[in-house]
Amino acid sequence: MTDSKDRESTGFQEQAPYDATIDLRTDFVMVYGLNDSTPERIARWRDAGYRVHLMTGISWGNYQDYLDGRWDGADHWADAQTAGDGSPILHGRSTDIPYMVPTFAFTEYLVQKLRPILELGVEGIHLEEPEFWARAGYSESFKREWQAFFGEPWQPPHSTAEAHFRSGQLKQHLLSRSLDRVTSVLRDEALQQGREVRFYVPTHSLLNYTQWQIVSPESRLRALPSIDGAIAQVWTGTARTPNVYAGQAAERTFETAYLEYGIAQDLTRGTDRRMWFLHDPIEDHPDRTWEDYLANYQRTLIASLLHPGVSRYEVAPWPNRIFNRPYLREGSTERQPIPPETATSYLIAMNSLRDLDQPDVRRASDGPRIGIALSDTAMFQRWSPGGDSGHYDGLQDALALEGREQLQFSDFYGLALPPLYDGQQVVPVQLENVIDTPDALDDVDVLVLSYEFQKPLAPGIHYALVGWVNRGGSLLYVGDGADPYHEIRSWWTGRYPTCAHHLAEALGADHDQDGVQPIGAGRVRFLPSRPADFTESPERAAELVAAIRELAEAAGHPWEPTNWLSVQRGPYLIGAVLEETGGTHVVEGNYLDLLDPRLGLVRHRELGPGGLTWLRDLAYDDDPLLASAGRVLDWQSTATSIRFSCEAPSGVEVVTALRVPTAPTAVQGDGVSVQYDAEVGVLWLRHPGVPAGTRVLIEF
């Protein structure tokens, strides 16, 4: 495990000033927000040894000086995102922080607001959550932008399917235009000052934004030249959004997170840009229990680790609300501070994440790799004529929400959950990437595609798919042509009944033939069903699985149903038993349990439905440092001693597990206690956390 912070493997965001209780000792910190205290907060975190970035909202924030005219003498409340009833759409539970329409004036305001930050020497600027609500589009500024973009009068976004789709296109354009302007201008000015500043966009996944009915740039970020990467904001709050499988609406936090992290990778896949996966040990909802927070944190954590293509992590947003705020405990009505064992468990995970850049990656199964195509345009179709779309941002009771059927996004989950619950490698694929990323489908054996909830913005997407199929890919198209958005004005209308008919023509296939059709070295099948139908019952889910399996086996890929998803990343075994698949899975060997605050030994473990595991294989190598809840630095070892320093937040108990040749004769260090297991040669040390480091000397 490297001491270097240059790779910026782990970081966190925080708006509170430096405090020893939230000094997580990651590689970098993102100081949050723009106000009079920002310079001091940046300086204090830098003094604590961090690489320092800045984060602020690109679509919302404390921008009242712009809204009320203090910035330029003009009132700008017309730039607030506005719902159909004329009310501004506010962020969270605020009363004066609206989501903004990214007009030219607001974009220029952001440039001027951020310009002084360049002189503070931050290494990165994160412009988080570029968001435009699907229910917005009624402000005067948006109406003007509509006229300028489309060259025709504004239409109420909820008047027709076409108006709603066009509204989504415009919202994405405005957000992308603003990001491009802000990052390009500030990068140029930084270079004029002789500074290198990187720009990143922390953003929810395309899957979550579509489900929550929010429009964002998503794949358009890849085309913005001044963007250096992204943070995939996936956490309990997004992943516990209910969906439907086998007729049952329920929270499926692990499975949803697995799919969210999967699609988020495509923001940077095939580029040299950075991607961090976010984890949140709490969530925005303040009234759950410590037990609930921990269980769902571990579900999202394990889901992220099953994607070995990413090995950088934001380990927490807002550590101050984790380590310094009380929450409920199960069976109690009183709020309590973080339980000591929970704090230790979080820190073991946060520190172990720095060691996930492992070249040796092995999966438990060599089965087919199944891609579920997801397009940005799904964000533009989150309203059905005559339907109620509701409103959800993670704080409501989603199972009782009016319009919850729309929230559940069954057209997507009807395609993704059946093969996932059959134990296959299922990953969403960004559809737009197939045009300009030659290897976008290299890791896909069977691609499942539907245009019943999304559309191809250009016919070039089909020609890229044709090339992939001809080279041996297997394509399953699912759709009955009933989506009203097939009739919007676009490149296929007036020429083809639906865009799927153009796909068939490009392939040289018969759209109306229900059966596998050979195409070059590959094959295609058109399945005339509505994707959401496969959520209705176990039998319907099995129908879809059979169709995907038929294509996979026709291409020579073995298909073995299983309840176990796992990957070995170097010495780390990560796995989960799919809850609704049922059954158990047994792990045997010599391991340390990284989800156990005691870092206990595991020789035999039977995991039941929903069971999760992250284990450190003791037989994989002979490295002496196995795991720790602190950051271990200044390692020195000889034949007779080991010396190191262990840094951790104050107020927590640190546990460190070491492989040692024999029982120690002496251990020195403030507050250090010792436990030794001679059979496996593991030494456990425990001591209070100290950000400056606890010096440890072990003698043999």
Helices and strands as residue ranges (DSSP letters): E 10-14, G 20-22, E 28-32, H 38-47, E 51-57, H 64-67, G 77-79, H 104-114, G 115-120, E 124-128, E 132-133, H 140-150, H 161-192, E 198-203, H 206-212, E 214-215, G 218-223, E 229-232, H 236-239, E 243-245, E 248-250, H 253-264, G 265-267, E 274-278, H 290-305, E 313-317, H 319-323, E 327-328, E 335-336, H 340-352, G 353-355, E 361-363, E 369-374, G 376-381, G 398-400, H 404-407, H 410-421, E 425-430, H 433-436, E 446-449, H 460-470, E 474-478, G 484-487, H 499-507, E 517-519, E 522-527, G 531-535, H 538-554, E 564-569, E 572-577, E 585-593, E 601-607, E 612-617, E 625-628, E 631-637, E 641-647, E 653-659, E 666-668, E 673-677, E 682-688, E 694-699
